[in-house]
Amino acid sequence: MTNMRMAKRHLPSSPFKHVAAPPGELFAVGSRVTHDVYGLGRVTAVEEGVAVVVDFGAILKRVASPYAKMTGL
């Protein structure tokens, strides 16, 4: 069995407020990032809404969206 995190569906008849998902982080070419596994790096290419290519020094890695393990500096 896999552990999949899915957004819960908001029912129109629900008495609770709908909580909007936070917007995904956007990266630009040349921006510095940190990744939980690969460490510090610099964005070298951006595929809008799909992925970014990051140079981590020893490795050039394509990180797909959503960028759960990567944050901008």
C-alpha positions in Angstrom: 0.0 0.0 0.0 1.4 3.4 -0.9 1.1 6.6 1.1 -0.3 9.1 -1.3 -1.0 12.7 -0.1 -4.0 13.9 -2.0 -5.8 17.2 -1.5 -9.1 16.7 0.3 -12.2 17.7 -1.7 -14.1 20.7 -0.3 -17.9 20.1 -0.3 -20.1 23.1 -1.0 -22.4 22.2 1.8 -19.6 22.0 4.4 -19.8 24.4 7.3 -16.0 24.8 7.4 -14.1 27.3 5.4 -12.2 26.1 2.3 -8.5 26.3 2.8 -6.7 27.1 -0.5 -3.5 25.3 -1.2 -0.4 27.5 -0.9 1.0 28.5 -4.3 3.9 26.5 -5.5 7.4 28.1 -5.2 8.6 29.7 -8.4 12.3 29.6 -9.4 14.2 31.8 -11.9 17.4 31.0 -13.8 20.4 31.9 -11.6 18.6 31.8 -8.3 20.2 29.9 -5.4 18.4 26.9 -3.9 18.9 24.3 -1.2 17.7 20.7 -1.5 17.3 18.2 1.3 19.3 15.5 -0.5 21.7 17.3 -2.9 22.5 20.5 -0.8 23.2 23.9 -2.3 22.7 24.6 -5.9 22.0 27.2 -8.6 19.0 27.0 -11.1 20.3 26.6 -14.7 17.0 26.1 -16.5 13.3 26.4 -15.8 10.4 24.4 -17.4 7.4 26.5 -16.3 5.3 24.5 -13.9 7.0 21.2 -14.7 10.5 21.1 -13.5 13.8 23.0 -12.9 17.3 22.0 -13.7 19.7 22.7 -10.8 23.5 22.6 -10.8 24.6 21.2 -7.4 28.3 21.3 -8.3 29.1 17.6 -8.7 25.8 16.8 -10.3 23.3 18.5 -12.7 19.8 17.4 -11.5 16.3 17.9 -12.9 13.9 18.4 -10.0 10.2 17.9 -10.9 7.3 20.0 -9.5 6.1 20.1 -6.7 9.4 21.1 -5.1 8.8 19.5 -1.7 12.4 19.0 -0.8 13.7 22.2 -2.4 13.5 25.8 -1.2 14.8 29.1 -2.5 17.5 31.1 -0.7 
